[in-house]
Amino acid sequence: MKLSELKSAGHWPTLVTAFLYFDYSFMVWTLLGVLANQIAAPESLNLTPQQRFFMVSVPILSGGFIRLLLGLLVDRIGAKTTGILAQLVVIAGLAVAWLVGLRNYEATLLMGVVLGVAGASFAVALPQAGRWYPPHMQGLVMGLAGAGNIGVVIDALLAPRLAAAYGWEAVFGLALIPAVVVLAVYCLVSKEPPVKIAPKKLGDYFRLFGEKDVHWFCFFYTVTFGGFVGLAYSLGMYFKDRFNLTPSQAGDLVALCTAVGALGRPLGGGISDRIGGIKSLHIYYSVACLALVAGGLIDSLWLNVAAFFIACGAFGMGNGSVFQLLPQRFGKELGLMTGLVGCGGGLGGFLLANMMGQSRQHTGSYLTGLLVFAGLCILALVGLSLVKKRWRTTWGAVAAARI
């Protein structure tokens, strides 16, 4: 496959705008995570480690569940209309946070729920882009749209510095500027895919969830996306606590680690198009497991950063692999499945962030939380071994791409 096919086989302006929408949304979604050190400081809200990590995990959890709702809306009112409505909700939330402020811990949790709408953009951008393209291009296309994860890199580099210069409350107001620009571009340029989808009902989620393959896809994405987004939210606090860095220094390291995960998503999808998603995931889970264990044990700052750089890269490429497989198995129900699988990813990120917070609060170390999530990588490898033969001899045998 040549990259030129992206222009001739589908609608590349929609692919670009889906990327921009997801990129900005992911940037906003992680705001509490990258600002956590300033928000939780003694001179601000004075939060405990457990409160800090719970605060940053609320947007992950709410985003996971709101994806289910947006997945339904995508199939009922269209991806573009759903995307516009979601962006307006986020813009309203940012405006309130800027003008009124987040004056206590409970207010930050409520803001986290609103920011979850931005995280749920995943259930809109990916089906909107993916439905324009044929099966053999799904890994690359879904990876490119999903590479909007790079938003966390921009966030990690800029938000701590803006907070230091103008105060962390002002960052929510400054975030309104790109929000309006992205919304305008999205309204003018993006188009609905030319695929007729029968409207789905809430009961369709329960019907789908009765299929065992759905359970496996949700679990595999719980580990890959949960690992990536959990680290994106948590590493700023982790690096500051463990190595006594400033918020800006910690943010720079978060940007470094998460950039490789975001850019790795389309790479992982493209590799899976060539060698198959199952084989790719075997590699990524193994690498991520070892890297998490190393990150928990190594005391050297730069070796520690290298370990999490590798872990984020493996999780990011794994995200691309899961979404190379998903359209082959559930192409006609991609909107619903994106919501379900995305919810699993949100739960995984919530789990990792909370495990790190609980571990830090009760043991004084992050090691236990990291080891538990590394154990989930091992369980995912076991799961792949259990399903690969059945998948390759059933739906995989008639798929239009390698699995």
C-alpha positions as CSV (number, residue, x, y, z in Angstrom):
1,M,0.0,0.0,0.0
2,K,1.2,3.5,-0.9
3,L,0.5,6.6,1.1
4,S,-0.9,8.2,-2.1
5,E,-3.9,5.8,-1.7
6,L,-5.0,7.8,1.2
7,K,-6.0,10.6,-1.2
8,S,-7.5,8.4,-3.9
9,A,-9.3,5.7,-1.8
10,G,-11.1,7.9,0.7
11,H,-11.6,11.5,1.7
12,W,-8.4,12.9,3.1
13,P,-9.8,16.2,4.3
14,T,-12.1,14.3,6.7
15,L,-9.1,12.2,7.8
16,V,-7.1,15.4,8.6
17,T,-10.0,17.1,10.4
18,A,-10.7,13.9,12.4
19,F,-7.1,13.9,13.5
20,L,-7.3,17.6,14.5
21,Y,-10.5,17.1,16.4
22,F,-9.0,14.1,18.3
23,D,-5.7,15.9,18.7
24,Y,-7.2,18.9,20.4
25,S,-9.6,16.8,22.4
26,F,-6.9,14.6,23.7
27,M,-4.9,17.7,24.7
28,V,-7.9,19.0,26.7
29,W,-8.7,15.6,28.1
30,T,-5.3,15.4,29.8
31,L,-5.3,18.9,31.2
32,L,-5.9,17.9,34.8
33,G,-3.1,15.4,34.5
34,V,-0.4,17.8,33.3
35,L,-1.6,20.5,35.7
36,A,-1.9,18.1,38.7
37,N,1.4,19.2,40.3
38,Q,0.3,22.9,40.4
39,I,-3.4,22.1,41.3
40,A,-2.3,19.8,44.2
41,A,0.4,22.0,45.6
42,P,0.2,23.1,49.2
43,E,-0.4,26.7,48.2
44,S,-3.3,25.7,46.0
45,L,-5.7,22.8,46.8
46,N,-3.1,20.8,49.0
47,L,-4.2,17.3,47.8
48,T,-2.9,14.0,49.1
49,P,-1.2,11.6,46.6
50,Q,-4.3,9.5,46.5
51,Q,-6.5,12.5,45.8
52,R,-4.1,13.7,43.1
53,F,-4.2,10.4,41.2
54,F,-8.0,10.0,41.7
55,M,-8.5,13.5,40.3
56,V,-6.5,12.8,37.2
57,S,-8.2,9.4,36.7
58,V,-11.8,10.8,36.7
59,P,-11.6,12.2,33.1
60,I,-10.3,8.8,32.0
61,L,-13.2,7.0,33.6
62,S,-15.9,9.4,32.5
63,G,-14.4,9.5,29.0
64,G,-14.6,5.7,28.8
65,F,-18.3,5.7,29.6
66,I,-19.2,8.7,27.6
67,R,-17.7,7.0,24.6
68,L,-20.6,4.5,24.8
69,L,-23.1,7.4,24.4
70,L,-21.2,9.1,21.6
71,G,-20.8,5.7,19.8
72,L,-24.6,5.5,19.8
73,L,-25.0,9.0,18.6
74,V,-22.5,8.5,15.7
75,D,-24.8,5.8,14.3
76,R,-28.0,7.7,14.9
77,I,-27.3,11.4,14.1
78,G,-24.0,11.1,12.3
79,A,-20.4,11.5,13.3
80,K,-20.1,15.2,12.3
81,T,-23.1,16.3,14.2
82,T,-22.0,14.3,17.2
83,G,-18.5,15.8,17.0
84,I,-19.9,19.3,16.9
85,L,-22.1,18.8,20.0
86,A,-19.3,17.2,21.9
87,Q,-16.9,20.1,21.2
88,L,-19.5,22.6,22.3
89,V,-19.9,20.8,25.6
90,V,-16.1,20.9,26.2
91,I,-15.9,24.6,25.2
92,A,-18.7,25.4,27.7
93,G,-16.8,23.5,30.5
94,L,-13.5,25.3,29.8
95,A,-15.2,28.6,29.9
96,V,-16.8,27.9,33.3
97,A,-13.6,26.6,34.7
98,W,-11.8,29.8,33.6
99,L,-14.4,32.3,34.6
100,V,-15.6,30.7,37.9
101,G,-12.5,28.7,38.8
102,L,-12.0,25.3,40.5
103,R,-12.0,26.2,44.1
104,N,-11.9,22.8,45.8
105,Y,-11.3,19.1,45.2
106,E,-14.9,18.4,44.4
107,A,-14.9,21.0,41.7
108,T,-11.9,19.4,40.0
109,L,-13.7,16.1,40.0
110,L,-16.7,17.7,38.3
111,M,-14.4,19.3,35.8
112,G,-12.9,15.9,35.2
113,V,-16.3,14.5,34.2
114,V,-16.8,17.3,31.7
115,L,-13.3,16.8,30.2
116,G,-14.3,13.2,29.7
117,V,-16.5,14.4,26.8
118,A,-13.2,15.4,25.1
119,G,-11.7,12.0,25.8
120,A,-14.9,10.4,24.3
121,S,-14.0,12.0,20.9
122,F,-12.3,8.8,20.1
123,A,-15.7,7.2,19.5
124,V,-16.4,9.9,16.9
125,A,-13.1,10.6,15.1
126,L,-12.1,7.0,14.4
127,P,-15.4,5.8,12.8
128,Q,-15.8,9.1,10.8
129,A,-12.3,8.6,9.3
130,G,-12.3,4.8,9.0
131,R,-15.6,4.4,7.2
132,W,-14.2,6.3,4.2
133,Y,-11.5,3.7,3.5
134,P,-11.3,0.0,2.4
135,P,-10.4,-2.9,4.8
136,H,-6.7,-3.2,3.8
137,M,-6.1,0.4,4.8
138,Q,-7.8,0.3,8.2
139,G,-4.7,-0.2,10.3
140,L,-3.0,2.9,8.8
141,V,-6.1,5.1,8.6
142,M,-7.3,4.3,12.1
143,G,-3.7,4.8,13.3
144,L,-3.5,8.2,11.7
145,A,-6.8,9.4,13.1
146,G,-5.9,8.0,16.5
147,A,-2.5,9.7,16.4
148,G,-4.3,12.7,17.8
149,N,-3.0,11.2,21.0
150,I,-0.1,13.6,20.2
151,G,-2.2,16.2,21.9
152,V,-0.9,15.1,25.2
153,V,2.6,16.1,24.1
154,I,1.6,19.6,23.3
155,D,-0.3,19.7,26.6
156,A,2.7,18.5,28.6
157,L,5.1,21.0,27.1
158,L,2.9,24.1,27.3
159,A,0.4,23.8,30.1
160,P,2.9,23.7,33.1
161,R,4.8,26.7,31.7
162,L,1.6,28.6,31.0
163,A,0.4,27.8,34.6
164,A,3.7,29.0,36.0
165,A,3.4,32.3,34.1
166,Y,-0.3,33.1,34.4
167,G,-1.7,30.7,37.0
168,W,-3.2,27.2,36.4
169,E,-6.8,28.6,36.2
170,A,-5.8,30.7,33.2
171,V,-4.8,27.6,31.2
172,F,-8.5,26.7,30.8
173,G,-9.2,30.1,29.3
174,L,-6.2,29.9,27.0
175,A,-7.4,26.4,25.8
176,L,-10.5,28.1,24.4
177,I,-8.5,29.7,21.6
178,P,-7.6,26.5,19.7
179,A,-11.0,25.0,20.7
180,V,-12.8,27.6,18.6
181,V,-10.4,27.2,15.7
182,V,-10.6,23.4,15.6
183,L,-14.4,23.6,15.8
184,A,-14.6,26.0,12.9
185,V,-12.3,23.9,10.7
186,Y,-14.2,20.7,11.6
187,C,-17.6,22.3,10.7
188,L,-16.3,23.6,7.4
189,V,-14.2,20.7,6.1
190,S,-15.2,17.3,7.6
191,K,-17.8,15.2,5.9
192,E,-20.0,12.2,6.8
193,P,-18.7,8.9,5.4
194,P,-20.8,7.5,2.5
195,V,-21.7,4.4,4.5
196,K,-25.3,3.8,5.5
197,I,-25.5,2.6,9.1
198,A,-28.7,1.5,10.7
199,P,-29.4,3.4,14.0
200,K,-28.4,1.5,17.1
201,K,-30.1,1.3,20.4
202,L,-28.7,1.0,23.9
203,G,-29.8,-2.6,23.9
204,D,-27.4,-3.3,21.0
205,Y,-24.5,-2.7,23.4
206,F,-25.8,-5.5,25.6
207,R,-26.4,-7.7,22.5
208,L,-22.9,-7.2,21.3
209,F,-21.4,-7.7,24.7
210,G,-22.8,-11.2,24.7
211,E,-20.2,-12.1,22.1
212,K,-16.9,-13.4,23.5
213,D,-14.8,-11.7,20.9
214,V,-16.1,-8.3,22.2
215,H,-14.8,-9.3,25.7
216,W,-11.4,-10.0,24.2
217,F,-11.2,-6.8,22.2
218,C,-12.2,-4.8,25.2
219,F,-9.6,-6.4,27.4
220,F,-6.8,-6.1,24.8
221,Y,-7.6,-2.4,24.5
222,T,-7.9,-2.0,28.3
223,V,-4.2,-2.9,28.4
224,T,-2.9,-1.0,25.4
225,F,-4.8,2.2,25.6
226,G,-5.2,2.0,29.4
227,G,-1.4,1.7,29.7
228,F,-0.7,4.6,27.4
229,V,-3.3,7.1,28.8
230,G,-2.7,6.0,32.4
231,L,1.0,6.8,32.0
232,A,0.2,10.1,30.1
233,Y,-1.9,11.2,33.1
234,S,0.4,9.9,35.8
235,L,4.0,10.3,34.7
236,G,4.2,14.1,35.5
237,M,3.4,13.4,39.1
238,Y,5.6,10.3,39.1
239,F,8.7,12.1,37.8
240,K,8.2,15.1,40.1
241,D,7.8,12.9,43.2
242,R,10.5,10.3,42.5
243,F,13.2,12.6,41.1
244,N,12.3,15.9,42.7
245,L,11.8,17.8,39.4
246,T,9.9,21.0,38.7
247,P,6.5,20.7,37.0
248,S,7.9,22.0,33.8
249,Q,10.8,19.5,33.9
250,A,8.4,16.7,34.6
251,G,6.1,17.9,31.8
252,D,9.0,17.8,29.3
253,L,9.7,14.1,30.2
254,V,6.0,13.3,29.9
255,A,6.1,14.9,26.4
256,L,9.1,12.8,25.4
257,C,7.5,9.5,26.6
258,T,4.0,10.1,25.2
259,A,5.2,11.4,21.9
260,V,6.5,8.0,20.9
261,G,3.2,6.4,22.0
262,A,1.1,8.8,20.0
263,L,3.3,8.6,16.9
264,G,3.6,4.8,17.3
265,R,-0.1,4.3,16.8
266,P,-0.2,4.7,13.0
267,L,3.2,2.9,12.9
268,G,1.7,0.0,14.8
269,G,-1.4,0.0,12.6
270,G,0.7,0.0,9.5
271,I,2.9,-2.9,10.7
272,S,-0.2,-4.9,11.6
273,D,-1.5,-4.4,8.1
274,R,1.7,-6.1,6.9
275,I,2.3,-8.9,9.5
276,G,-1.1,-9.1,11.2
277,G,-2.4,-7.6,14.4
278,I,-2.1,-10.7,16.5
279,K,1.6,-11.2,15.9
280,S,2.2,-7.5,16.5
281,L,0.4,-7.5,19.8
282,H,2.5,-10.4,21.0
283,I,5.5,-8.2,20.6
284,Y,4.1,-5.0,22.1
285,Y,2.7,-6.7,25.2
286,S,6.0,-8.4,25.9
287,V,8.0,-5.2,25.5
288,A,5.6,-3.1,27.6
289,C,5.6,-5.7,30.4
290,L,9.4,-5.7,30.7
291,A,9.5,-1.9,30.4
292,L,7.0,-1.3,33.2
293,V,8.9,-3.6,35.5
294,A,12.2,-1.9,34.7
295,G,10.6,1.5,35.3
296,G,9.5,0.5,38.7
297,L,12.9,-0.9,39.7
298,I,15.5,1.5,38.1
299,D,16.6,4.5,40.2
300,S,18.5,6.3,37.5
301,L,16.4,9.2,36.1
302,W,17.4,8.7,32.5
303,L,17.3,5.0,32.5
304,N,13.9,5.3,34.1
305,V,12.8,7.7,31.4
306,A,14.1,5.3,28.8
307,A,12.0,2.5,30.3
308,F,8.8,4.5,30.2
309,F,9.6,5.8,26.7
310,I,9.7,2.2,25.6
311,A,6.5,1.3,27.5
312,C,4.6,4.2,26.0
313,G,5.8,3.3,22.5
314,A,4.8,-0.3,22.9
315,F,1.3,0.6,24.2
316,G,0.9,3.2,21.4
317,M,1.8,0.7,18.7
318,G,-0.5,-1.8,20.4
319,N,-3.4,0.6,20.1
320,G,-2.8,0.7,16.4
321,S,-2.8,-3.1,16.2
322,V,-6.1,-3.5,18.1
323,F,-7.7,-1.1,15.7
324,Q,-6.3,-2.9,12.7
325,L,-8.1,-6.0,13.9
326,L,-11.3,-4.5,15.0
327,P,-12.8,-3.4,11.7
328,Q,-12.1,-6.8,10.2
329,R,-14.2,-8.5,12.9
330,F,-16.9,-5.8,13.5
331,G,-16.8,-3.6,10.4
332,K,-20.6,-3.1,10.3
333,E,-20.8,-2.2,14.0
334,L,-17.7,-0.1,14.2
335,G,-19.4,2.8,15.9
336,L,-20.8,0.6,18.7
337,M,-17.5,-1.3,19.0
338,T,-15.4,1.8,19.1
339,G,-17.5,3.0,22.0
340,L,-17.3,-0.4,23.8
341,V,-13.6,-0.9,23.2
342,G,-12.9,2.7,24.0
343,C,-14.7,2.3,27.3
344,G,-12.4,-0.6,28.1
345,G,-9.4,1.6,27.4
346,G,-10.7,4.3,29.7
347,L,-11.2,1.7,32.5
348,G,-7.6,0.6,31.9
349,G,-6.3,4.1,32.3
350,F,-8.4,4.7,35.4
351,L,-7.1,1.5,36.8
352,L,-3.4,2.3,36.2
353,A,-3.6,5.8,37.5
354,N,-5.4,4.7,40.6
355,M,-3.0,1.8,41.2
356,M,-0.1,4.2,41.1
357,G,-1.8,6.6,43.5
358,Q,-2.8,3.8,45.9
359,S,0.7,2.3,45.7
360,R,2.3,5.7,46.5
361,Q,-0.1,6.5,49.3
362,H,0.2,3.2,51.1
363,T,3.7,1.9,50.4
364,G,5.6,5.1,49.6
365,S,6.6,3.6,46.2
366,Y,5.0,3.3,42.8
367,L,6.4,-0.2,42.2
368,T,3.4,-2.3,43.3
369,G,1.0,-0.4,40.9
370,L,3.4,-0.8,38.0
371,L,3.9,-4.5,38.7
372,V,0.1,-5.2,38.8
373,F,-0.3,-3.5,35.4
374,A,2.6,-5.5,34.0
375,G,0.7,-8.6,35.1
376,L,-2.2,-7.5,32.9
377,C,0.2,-7.5,30.0
378,I,1.0,-11.1,30.7
379,L,-2.7,-11.9,30.9
380,A,-3.1,-10.2,27.5
381,L,-0.4,-12.5,26.0
382,V,-2.2,-15.5,27.4
383,G,-5.4,-14.2,25.9
384,L,-3.8,-13.8,22.5
385,S,-2.6,-17.4,22.6
386,L,-6.1,-18.6,23.4
387,V,-7.9,-16.8,20.5
388,K,-5.4,-16.6,17.7
389,K,-6.2,-20.0,16.1
390,R,-9.9,-19.5,16.3
391,W,-9.7,-16.0,14.9
392,R,-7.4,-17.0,12.1
393,T,-9.6,-19.9,11.1
394,T,-13.0,-18.2,11.3
395,W,-13.5,-14.5,10.5
396,G,-9.8,-14.0,9.9
397,A,-9.9,-16.5,7.1
398,V,-12.2,-14.3,5.1
399,A,-10.9,-10.9,6.2
400,A,-9.6,-8.6,3.5
401,A,-6.4,-8.0,5.5
402,R,-3.9,-10.0,7.6
403,I,-4.8,-10.6,11.2
